[in-house]
Amino acid sequence: MKTSGKNKYLQCITAIFLCFGLVMLSAVNAKADWLTVDEVAPSPAEVSEVQAVKAADLNVTVNGLQFAGKSFLHNNTTYVAVRQFSEAMGEVSVSWNQSSRTATISAEGLNIRIKGGSNYMVANGRTIWLEYGSIIDNGTMYVPIRALGAAFGCKVSWDNNTRTAIAVKSGNMIESGESYYDSDSVKWLAKIIHAEAEGESLRGKIAVGNVVLNRVKSSLFPNTIYGVIFDKNNGVQFTPTVNGAIYKDPGEESIIAAKLCLEGVNLLPNALFFVNVKIATDSWVSDNRECITVIGNHSFFA
């Protein structure tokens, strides 16, 4: 059959599109291979499983005995199964509240509460920082051995030669928050954190508290929390002391942030100033001080 010029033209166009489609299909397949290797983010459970495999040579001992529970490394931190470690400490009760995703460990002289995914746990009223959070994997909760060990009165060390985390009970259960924290320090630090960073993340709140405590330690500022907050030697330092926001009751997370700061958690050891650049009317700090980092709406300066 004789093919018209128009038909030949259509055949050529069709052939070109077919070739282009094959090229694109090859590219997609190749891209899929790249995604599998580099760009598909694993789930938290997959991360834990991979870490457990990579940490096959990790050893954990508790009071001189090989730890029978599960453990793995996460960001160079040894994580242990909460229930199994707690039971290795002696007679304890471990319960789980599914609705709040909270584990409670009770023993003589000790009460611990740990919420899944939280960056802190509470032991005898003390707020203990978990830098990378608690992890739940396949129905098991894990936390850093140093944090859990501290609650049980353990000394925790690391033997790099044998890659062993060593927990030895060496004292009483962790001191209660009631006797450890100075109530005025918690009160005023929580108030300034709440007034300056109510809408910020927990880390943002801690960073504001760090600035206050860094000033307490600095010779450039008063040496008490209250003194730093109400310092006016070089003008008003914190606006909430003028507009009255400092006298509002702090929220729960601001109190938690204050306690974490008083426990020694310091995300920004060199920070002495912070500014919300979106609302600041005075740029002296940003013009004269080195910016360390930005957390939420606040820029922090040395």
N, C-alpha and C positions, 0 to 999 in steps of 0.2 A: 504494500500500500504506500502510496506516495505521501511523504510527510511535508506539510506546508512549512513555510518559513516561520510562521507564528508558533507552530507546534515545536519546532526545533528550539526556538527561543525559550519556551516554557520548560522543555526538557533540560536545557542547560541550567536554567534558574533552579529547577528541582535538584539537579545534581549538586549544585553549589551548596544549597541548603542542607542536603544530606551530609556532605563532607563537613560542613560547619558543625552540624549536630554531633557527628562522631568525635570531632575535636573537643567540643564542649563536654561530652560524656566522659572522655578520657580525663579531662581536667578535673571534673567533679569527683571521679573515682580517686584520682591522685590526691585531691584535697581531702577526701574522706580518710585516706591513709594518714595524712598529716594530722588531721583532727584526732585520730585515734592515739597518736603518739604524743602530741604536744598541746592540743587546745581544748580537749574535753575535760572539764573539771570533775574529778571524782567526788562522790558523796562522802560525808563525814565517816560513814561506816567503812567505805572502801579505803579511805585514808588510814583509818585505824588498823584495818587488816593488813595493808601494805606495811605500815610501821611495825606491826607485830612480827611480820616476816623479816623485815630488815633488822629487827632487834632480837633475832633468834639467839644471839650470843649475850643478851642481857640477863644478868643474874640479880636476884633480890633475896636478901636474907633478913629474917625478923627474929630478934633475940637469939641469934646464933644458928637458927634453923633455916633451911631452904624454904622460901615462900612458895606455897603450893598453889596460890591463886594466879590469876592472869595479870600480866603487866606488859607495857610497851613504852617506847620512847616517842615523845611528841615534842618537837622543837627543842631537842636536847634535854627534855625534862622527863623523869621517870614517873609514869602513871601506874597506879595499882588499882585493882578492883576493890571498891569500898567495903562491901560485905566481907570478903575473904580476909582483907587486911584487918578489919575491925575484929573479926572472930579470932584472928591470930593473937590479938592483944589480951584475950581472956574472955570472961563472961560478959557478953554484951547482947543487946537486943537491937536488931536492925529491921526497920519497917519502911514501907514505900507507899506514898500517897500518889496515885495515878493522876488525879485531877490537878494537883499542883505540881506534879513531877518532882516531888521532894523526898529525899531519903533522910530518915531520922535514926541516929545511932545513940543509944542510951547505955550507960554503964555507971557504976558507982562513981560519983563525983564528976560525971561528964555527960553533956548533951550536945549533939552535933546535928545541924540541919544543913543539907546541901541540895540546892535546886539544880536540876538538869540544865546545862548550858550556861550557868551563872559564872561570873568572874569573882565570886567570893563565896565563902561558907561561914557559918556562924557556929562557934564552939564556946560553950559556957558564956555566951553573951559577947564574946570577942569576934571581931570581923576579920577573917583571914583571906588575904588576896590570892586569887587563882589566876595568874597571868594569862593563861591560855584557856581558862574556863574548865568546868567539869565536862566530861564527855560520856554520853550514853551510846553504847555500841552493842547491838544484838541483845538488848535487855539488861546489860550490865553497866553500872555507873563506875567511872574511873575518875580519880583526882590525883594530883601530884603527891608523891610519897612524903615530901617534906612538909606539906601543909597538914596532911592527915596525921603524920607522925608527931608533929608539934602538938596537935590537940591531945594526943595520948601521952604526952610527956616523953617522947622518944628523941634521942639524938640520931640524926640521919647524916650519913657521910657517903662518899663515893670513892671506890677503889678503881682507878682508871686502868691498872694493870690487868685486873680480872673482870673489868666492866661490871662491877657489882655495886648495887645500892644497898647500903647497910643501915638497918633501923634497929636501935637498941633502946629499950625502955630504961631511962636513966633518972626519972623523977616523977613527980606527981602530975596529975592531969593539968591541962592548961589553966592558968590563973583566970578567975572570972572577970568579966568586963566591968562589973560593979566595983571591984577593987583596983583594976588596972587603969581604967580611964579616969582622968580628972573631969568631973562633971562640967565645970566652967569652961574648960578647954573644948570639950565636945560641943557645948552650947554655942559659944561664940564662933567657933570655926564652922559649924553647921549653918549658923545664921548667915555668915558672909558668903558661904558657898551657895546657899539657897538664893540670897538676894542678887548675887552676880551671875549665877549659872543655873537657875531653876530649869530652864528648857534645854540644857545641854545633856550630853550623854554622861554615863558614870565616869568615864575617863576625863571628860571635860570638867566635871565637878571636882575630881581628884586633882587635876592640874591647877585649878584655882586655889584649892587648899594648899597645894605645894608652894605656890607663890607666897602665901601668908607665912607658912612655916619656914621657908627659905629666908624670908625677911627677919623672922625671929632670930635666926642663926647669924644674920649678917650684922656687922658693926655699923652699917649705914642706917639701921632702923631700930625701933624699940625692941626689947628682948622678951616681950610677952605677946600672946595672940591678941588680947584686948588692946594692948598698946599699939600694935601694928595696924589693927583695923581702924582705930580712931586717931591715928597719927596725922598731924596737920603741920609738921615742921616745915614742909615745902609745899604747903597747900593741901587741900583735901585729897586724900589718897584713894578713898573708896566712896563713890557717889551715894550708895545706900545709907551711909551714915548721915547724909544731909537730907535726903528725901524721905527718910523714915523706914525704908524697906528692910533695914537691918533688924528692926524689931518684930518683923513677922515671924510666925512659927515656921521652922524649916520642915520640908517634906522628908519622907522616910529615906529616899535615896541620898539626900544631902547629908543626913545624919550618918548613913553608911559610909559616904565618901569621907566625912570628917574622921570617923573612926579608922578607916583605912590609912588616911594620912598620919594619924597618931600612932598607928602600928608600924610606921616607917616606910610605907609605900610612897615612893617619890618618882614620878614619871619624868619630871623635868628638874633635875638637881640644880641647874644654873639659872632658872627663871626667877626674876625679881619683879617683873611687870607683865601685865596683860591688858589688851585693848580690844574692844569690839569695834573694829574699824568701820562698821556700817553706821554706827551711831555716835562715834567719838567726835567731839568738837575740838579736842586738843591733840595735835599730832606730835607733841614733843617727844614722846616715847618712840614712836616709829621713825622720827627723824634723827634721834640721838642714840638709840639702842639697837643692838643686833637681834634680829628676829630669829628665834630658835625653831619654832614650828607653829602650825595653825591647827587648833582642835575645835571643830564646830565653828562658832561665830567669833571665837577669841584667837587673837594672835599673841604669842608669848615671846617675851624679850628678856635677854640676859642683862 
